[in-house]
Amino acid sequence: NSNFKGCKIGIFIMTKGGRLSVFDLKSPGGNHVKHLWVNPSPLKRNKKFVPTNNNNCDTNVANDDVFEDDYLAMAMGRNWDGQTIIPLSDVLDVDDIYVPLDNEYNRLCVEGVVRGLADSTILNQACQRNSSNDINNNSVNDGANNNNVGGGGVYFGSTVQYILEFLDEVAYHPGMYQAPRDLVSDNDYDRSNGYNYNKGSKNGPVDKFFYAGGKFMCFLAGPPNEIGSGPSGGRIGTGGFGGSCAELGKRFSSNQDASTSATGSYEDFHDDIEAGNANVNSKTERNKRKPKTGKKKGQKQNASMGDERIPLTAFFNVDDYYQRLGIQCAQQALSVEIFGLVDEGQEGGEGAYLGFPYLRLLSDRSGGSGPLLISLSNLKNEQGHYESNQQGFDDSILVKEVIARSTLTRQTSFGGILRIRLSPTLSINNAGIEDADIFHGSSNGGVSHKLFEYYSNNGMYGSFSPSSSDPEVFFTGACDVTNTLAFQVEISSRSQSIDEYAYVEGASMSDVRLIPAVQICFAYTSVVMNNGNWTTVRRIRVSTHKLVTDSNAEAVTSSLNAEALAVILFHRFYALSLLHDVSLINSFARNWLLSTLVECYRSAEKEYEISTKYGSERFNHSNSFHPADRLLNVKGGQLGKMDVLLAQGHEKLQVVPLLIFCILQCDALRPSQGSFRPSIDARIASAANMGNMSPSVFSRCVAPRLELWNSGKDVNEPIQRSMGMSLDDIRFSVIDASGLQEEGIGTGTSGKNLTTAFHRRQESPSIPKPMLLLLDSPREIAVYDCGVFTGMEMETKTEQEEISDALRKAVQEAAVSYRVSPFGGSSAHPDGASIPINRFEETCLHLGDALVEDSSLSDQTYVEWLTLIAEVLHGELTGTE
């Protein structure tokens, strides 16, 4: 089958005490070929660590003072705990381990092993057999009484290292011997197994198996020995899928009552300013409006991502260990994908801690898509046995994620070397350290781990590894079109000027201005079709982008890309959350927003002064500048004063306040409260998946797209795009579209009158056509019947009559825009062939997960949060206390 691109696969099983089983995939039975010992972690034991379950971690290591320098000595055969560590290449060949998937027989053999693993027959056999390189087989028992192997747990990092050493001995890839500055052009590197280079040649190794790249697909059911078992706590929810970790329908359930008072807070403040009766700068008035944000009884108000939340590890320097291991994987053109399979048990149970804060380092540095949690509880039948598609969600997402992260279904590049070239006056900005200094004056914030330090690598956010010798060079083991990197550019010249001139010889014989630009060079290995055969090639792609600069703040903000800004802000906020309490992250985000809005207002003042003095024709960088909607002291505007303060008159910046609130309300940053209490691993998985999203996907993750559609086959476009993310906004949009405004019902109608209008419409002989709501987010795509959550009775039609081709196409385009198509109990079918319409209250509860404007942050509703910001802005701009 040409879809497999010459792919080969091998299966390894890690078992307790450092044992590794390697499977023979050449026979349908999946017999073991070897059972080997793996080195213990080359780390010093953390004596402060207290495991919650001794069976989940190694607590009986013979030598507690094992350091990194001893690792090679152990790998060369040094005895540990009575066992001899034999290099895998000494006992096995590549062909003994990896089989190609290019024929039906091999695929059946692999399927047989996988099925055997699923029913645990092979897994039990692997766990009970002794290693073939035991010094004394009698010293190794089959059960928990094994005193020589340490008592449980797997050496995950050591196992990855063991396989890397094997591949380094027997194989190579084209980019391995390529210096970062030696970015070659397209070349055909396809070689057969055992291709022999001339001995002593600089081009490559002698008699080594050639490979393009690969992926480790790792499935963990417990914490690795390096991390040790930590306290269980929190729910898995969706486990990071689509950047979320809340349980479906329960994301904002604890905030529904609080949101009902939001409109009053906003309107009171708005009306008082309009009437001139409010002294918004008065401390008394400010305190009256300020919501109560104190800690409620029995509720932890602020969730910390620092040491208070992340448990100690069983060994020291685990973060350094996984960081270096991930970089080594990237340099060998291999990426690591991690799946945590956790059983939450009964309803309300909690998942075990796997150590995702540290495991994410290995995945990110190697080029993986980020760890993912899968709840096995949803796959059990009534007898407690695992059964495929028991509830559908977790099983299908696991399968879809495994397929999407493999190299079989999408074009993948391996062994990537990325260089970012900038103009002489520019450099990549490492903003994370500056942000950390805001609160604690140091980059580590007083925590013991280095997760914050390793989150940004030479200023780069994303699944890449930094070069140790060149800050502009980065490596990745594997990537595809869904991987996203982010970095900020800063002015690095001494004069703080972005302009630089260089003398150019020739006809001009003068200084020439160097145009500010960024150039991206990417060298990678790919497998492509050539004359009917899959061929391995090494390629380089170069992309140069001119940077448009301006010294005028108004011109700069007029070119804002809100989606790109959202990605950068998320990375900065999340990096700080690894050090500080979430409440400080909220403070940092609020201060950033306040400074941005103040600068926006000052910019409008300057532009108004220029246009008044010299005429509006001098203002040429934007056609949307309306001073009355930007300044408080200019009459004739269409906006209220609060909206003016919040930059709602700025074409680009008007979305920023809501954008900041949505980012703070994402599952990776939002404090635990009510029914939203994710586990540490689930929150990390959520952040990891969000960090790999493209700007357009990320924006729909934090602010889901809502569109209102009419039913009927002849509908070509939605009635309204980009609806507000609140139930009232949806209801008012339905009112407008259904003609209720003719009865005197408008967007300013109170909830009581709104209900009356619904009943009056129900009594009307003219029943409106069904209206449909399209929800589009990485977590779920769904179509809802608007009559369910508006209380309006609408004409009933069959689903075939209601879904137009245009709506069906919109669903299809939304589904293919994601790396993994959103899937769920109430989501639209990805291929658009069958789109269920949700008409039941229990399925429409999922819509509440997307209504960010109805949620609360630290006991503040969205409008209350805006009100406080407007009050501070008013005081800052008017100079009063």
Number of C-alpha atoms within 10 A of each C-alpha: 9 14 13 15 21 17 19 16 16 17 19 16 19 24 20 22 24 25 23 24 24 22 25 24 28 20 15 16 16 21 16 16 16 20 22 23 28 29 26 26 24 24 21 18 21 14 11 11 17 16 19 13 11 15 16 21 27 26 19 14 18 13 12 14 12 17 13 13 10 13 17 12 11 19 17 12 14 17 15 18 15 15 23 21 20 21 19 21 15 9 12 14 12 17 15 15 19 17 21 18 21 16 11 9 13 19 17 16 20 25 16 17 22 15 13 16 15 12 12 12 12 21 17 13 13 23 19 13 15 22 21 14 16 17 14 11 12 8 14 19 15 10 11 12 11 15 15 17 27 22 22 22 27 29 27 23 23 22 22 18 19 21 17 17 16 18 19 16 16 18 20 22 26 25 23 15 15 15 10 18 10 9 20 15 12 14 13 14 17 17 13 11 14 13 14 14 14 12 11 9 9 9 12 18 20 17 16 21 21 20 22 26 27 23 21 20 15 16 15 16 15 19 23 24 27 31 30 29 29 23 17 17 17 23 26 29 25 25 30 28 29 27 30 28 31 28 19 19 16 17 26 22 16 15 20 13 11 14 20 14 14 19 15 12 18 18 14 14 20 17 15 13 16 13 8 9 9 15 13 22 18 14 10 11 12 16 11 10 16 15 16 12 11 9 12 10 7 6 10 12 18 16 19 21 24 22 16 13 13 19 20 22 25 26 21 21 19 24 23 17 20 21 24 17 22 33 28 22 29 34 25 30 31 26 31 28 25 23 21 26 21 21 19 21 15 8 7 9 15 19 27 25 24 26 24 27 23 24 27 30 29 32 30 32 33 35 34 32 31 29 30 28 30 26 22 19 22 20 20 17 14 8 7 10 11 16 15 14 14 15 16 14 17 25 18 15 19 18 10 16 18 16 14 16 21 15 22 15 12 15 13 20 24 33 31 29 28 25 22 17 17 18 19 15 18 20 20 19 17 18 17 21 20 13 18 22 13 11 15 13 13 13 20 18 18 13 15 13 25 18 21 21 17 18 24 23 20 22 21 22 25 25 34 31 31 22 18 9 8 12 16 18 21 26 30 31 33 32 26 16 11 15 18 19 15 18 19 13 14 15 17 16 14 7 9 11 12 19 17 15 11 10 11 12 10 7 6 9 9 12 12 13 12 14 15 18 15 17 15 15 16 19 26 28 28 22 21 15 11 9 7 8 12 17 18 25 18 25 18 17 13 11 10 13 11 11 11 10 12 10 9 12 15 21 16 13 16 17 14 13 12 17 16 15 14 21 25 17 16 23 21 22 21 23 24 26 23 25 29 23 19 26 19 17 22 21 11 18 19 19 13 13 17 19 12 17 22 18 14 20 23 17 18 21 15 14 20 22 13 15 15 11 10 11 11 13 8 12 15 9 13 11 9 11 20 16 22 17 24 27 20 20 10 12 10 10 16 12 15 15 23 24 18 22 25 26 24 20 22 22 16 16 21 17 14 19 21 16 20 19 23 22 25 23 21 23 27 28 24 23 24 20 21 14 16 21 23 28 25 27 32 35 29 30 34 29 25 28 20 31 27 25 24 21 21 15 23 25 24 19 25 26 25 26 20 22 20 24 27 23 20 20 14 13 16 13 16 17 15 15 13 11 15 18 21 16 18 19 15 20 19 20 18 23 22 14 18 18 13 19 14 10 10 9 19 15 14 9 13 13 11 8 12 21 15 13 20 18 14 13 21 16 11 10 7 10 15 18 17 20 21 24 24 23 22 26 26 27 25 25 25 26 27 24 19 24 18 15 17 18 13 22 18 19 12 12 13 9 14 12 12 22 24 20 16 16 25 19 14 16 24 19 14 20 24 13 15 18 21 21 25 25 24 19 13 20 22 29 20 20 15 17 12 13 21 17 22 20 15 12 10 11 17 21 14 20 21 20 22 27 20 25 22 24 30 24 20 20 20 20 24 22 22 24 22 20 23 20 20 22 19 16 21 20 14 14 13 10 9 10 11
